[in-house]
């Protein structure tokens, strides 16, 4: 069973995964890289669609006990028996906007990704499928060292889940219109 790092684009998945792999002497399985190398990306307007069933079968052959898996598709292509601990990185949508602009995401892609983070879609899907194995952490304003220490504590102690509610924050700030298009 593997340690899994997931979350929306821009939350720091790859950065922290490398740190975990180095610290624990684990190999990295990058779901997006495997999908790309397997020719599973299908360009569709501003997004890349992926055949998750094919990707799930490919991953089944690659997963071992000594790895850390990274990717936003993890909740959709992994099975519960493959996962030891699933960490969902959550980041304030306000902090994600400049990340997406630096990546030159279109306005639509920015709204889609920040909206997904606000609604907690990946977190909800991970919790629903992986239940007690799933932990959320708010990485907003945290250094890589702070994130690493928090994640290592979760891996070792199996506790430390954080409740993250960006919808409440965005509603209090009266910013629903900023993140969701009518």
C-alpha positions as CSV (number, residue, x, y, z in Angstrom):
1,X,0.0,0.0,0.0
2,X,1.2,3.5,-0.9
3,X,1.2,7.0,0.5
4,X,-0.7,9.3,-1.8
5,X,-0.5,13.0,-2.2
6,X,-3.4,14.6,-4.1
7,X,-5.2,17.9,-4.4
8,X,-6.0,20.5,-7.0
9,X,-3.4,21.8,-9.4
10,X,-1.1,24.4,-7.8
11,X,-1.3,23.2,-4.2
12,X,2.3,21.9,-4.0
13,X,1.8,18.2,-4.6
14,X,5.0,17.6,-6.6
15,X,7.2,19.7,-4.3
16,X,6.1,18.0,-1.2
17,X,6.1,14.5,-2.8
18,X,9.8,14.9,-3.6
19,X,10.5,15.8,0.0
20,X,8.6,12.8,1.3
21,X,10.2,10.4,-1.1
22,X,13.7,11.7,-0.1
23,X,13.0,11.5,3.6
24,X,11.4,8.0,3.5
25,X,13.6,6.6,0.7
26,X,10.5,5.9,-1.5
27,X,10.1,6.0,-5.3
28,X,7.6,8.4,-6.8
29,X,4.8,7.4,-9.1
30,X,3.5,10.5,-10.9
31,X,0.0,9.7,-12.2
32,X,0.1,12.6,-14.8
33,X,3.5,11.5,-16.1
34,X,2.3,7.9,-16.5
35,X,-0.9,9.1,-18.3
36,X,1.1,11.3,-20.6
37,X,3.7,8.6,-21.3
38,X,0.9,6.1,-22.0
39,X,-0.8,8.5,-24.5
40,X,-3.9,8.8,-22.5
41,X,-4.2,12.6,-22.6
42,X,-6.9,13.8,-25.0
43,X,-6.9,17.5,-25.6
44,X,-10.4,19.0,-25.2
45,X,-10.6,22.8,-25.4
46,X,-8.6,24.1,-22.4
47,X,-8.4,20.7,-20.6
48,X,-6.9,17.3,-21.0
49,X,-9.3,14.4,-20.7
50,X,-8.0,11.0,-19.6
51,X,-9.5,7.5,-19.8
52,X,-9.4,6.8,-16.1
53,X,-10.2,3.1,-16.5
54,X,-7.2,2.5,-18.7
55,X,-5.0,4.6,-16.4
56,X,-6.2,2.6,-13.4
57,X,-5.1,-0.7,-15.1
58,X,-1.7,0.8,-16.0
59,X,-1.2,2.0,-12.4
60,X,-2.1,-1.4,-11.0
61,X,1.0,-2.8,-12.6
62,X,3.3,-0.1,-11.3
63,X,2.3,0.3,-7.7
64,X,4.4,-1.4,-5.0
65,X,4.8,-1.0,-1.2
66,X,7.7,1.4,-1.4
67,X,6.4,4.4,-3.2
68,X,4.6,7.7,-2.9
69,X,2.0,8.4,-5.5
70,X,1.2,11.9,-6.6
71,X,-1.5,13.4,-8.8
72,X,-4.9,15.1,-8.7
73,X,-6.5,12.1,-10.4
74,X,-5.5,9.8,-7.5
75,X,-9.1,9.5,-6.0
76,X,-10.3,8.4,-9.4
77,X,-7.7,5.9,-10.5
78,X,-6.7,4.1,-7.2
79,X,-8.5,1.6,-5.1
80,X,-8.7,1.6,-1.4
81,X,-6.6,-1.5,-1.0
82,X,-3.7,0.3,-2.8
83,X,-3.6,3.2,-0.4
84,X,-2.1,3.3,3.1
85,X,-2.6,7.1,3.6
86,X,-4.1,9.7,1.3
87,X,-3.2,13.3,2.0
88,X,-5.3,15.9,0.2
89,X,-3.4,19.3,0.1
90,X,-5.8,22.2,0.2
91,X,-4.9,25.8,-0.6
92,X,-6.9,29.0,-0.4
93,X,-8.4,29.9,-3.7
94,X,-7.1,33.4,-3.2
95,X,-3.6,32.0,-3.1
96,X,-4.2,29.7,-6.1
97,X,-5.1,32.6,-8.5
98,X,-1.6,34.0,-8.8
99,X,-0.2,30.4,-9.2
100,X,-2.6,29.8,-12.1
101,X,-1.9,33.2,-13.7
102,X,1.9,32.4,-13.5
103,X,1.0,29.1,-15.3
104,X,-0.9,31.1,-17.9
105,X,-4.2,29.3,-17.3
106,X,-7.1,30.8,-19.2
107,X,-9.7,32.6,-17.1
108,X,-12.1,29.7,-17.6
109,X,-9.5,27.2,-16.3
110,X,-8.7,29.5,-13.3
111,X,-12.4,29.6,-12.4
112,X,-12.8,25.8,-12.9
113,X,-9.8,25.0,-10.7
114,X,-10.5,27.6,-7.9
115,X,-14.2,26.6,-8.0
116,X,-13.1,22.9,-7.5
117,X,-10.9,23.9,-4.6
118,X,-13.6,26.0,-3.0
119,X,-16.2,23.1,-3.3
120,X,-13.6,20.6,-2.1
121,X,-14.3,18.2,-5.0
122,X,-11.1,16.2,-4.8
123,X,-11.2,16.2,-1.0
124,X,-14.8,15.0,-1.0
125,X,-14.2,12.3,-3.6
126,X,-11.1,11.1,-1.7
127,X,-12.9,11.0,1.7
128,X,-15.9,9.2,0.1
129,X,-13.7,6.5,-1.5
130,X,-10.8,6.2,1.0
131,X,-12.6,7.1,4.2
132,X,-10.4,6.8,7.3
133,X,-7.3,6.7,5.1
134,X,-7.9,10.3,4.0
135,X,-6.4,13.4,5.6
136,X,-6.8,17.0,4.5
137,X,-4.3,19.7,5.3
138,X,-4.4,23.4,4.7
139,X,-1.1,24.3,3.1
140,X,-1.9,28.0,2.7
141,X,1.0,30.1,4.0
142,X,3.0,27.1,5.1
143,X,6.6,26.5,4.1
144,X,7.7,23.3,2.5
145,X,9.3,22.3,5.8
146,X,6.1,23.0,7.8
147,X,4.1,21.0,5.2
148,X,6.6,18.1,5.4
149,X,6.5,18.0,9.2
150,X,2.7,18.0,9.2
151,X,2.5,15.2,6.6
152,X,5.1,13.1,8.3
153,X,3.2,13.4,11.5
154,X,0.0,12.2,9.7
155,X,1.9,9.3,8.1
156,X,3.4,8.1,11.4
157,X,0.5,8.9,13.8
158,X,-2.5,8.5,11.6
159,X,-4.0,11.7,12.9
160,X,-4.0,15.4,12.1
161,X,-6.8,15.8,9.7
162,X,-7.8,19.5,9.2
163,X,-11.3,20.7,8.4
164,X,-11.0,23.0,5.4
165,X,-13.9,25.2,4.3
166,X,-13.1,27.6,1.6
167,X,-16.8,28.1,0.7
168,X,-17.4,29.6,4.1
169,X,-14.4,32.0,3.6
170,X,-15.5,33.0,0.1
171,X,-19.1,33.5,1.2
172,X,-18.0,35.7,4.2
173,X,-15.8,37.7,1.8
174,X,-18.8,38.1,-0.5
175,X,-16.7,36.7,-3.4
176,X,-18.9,34.0,-4.8
177,X,-19.2,36.0,-8.1
178,X,-15.4,36.2,-8.3
179,X,-15.0,32.4,-8.4
180,X,-18.2,31.2,-9.9
181,X,-19.6,32.4,-13.3
182,X,-23.4,32.7,-13.6
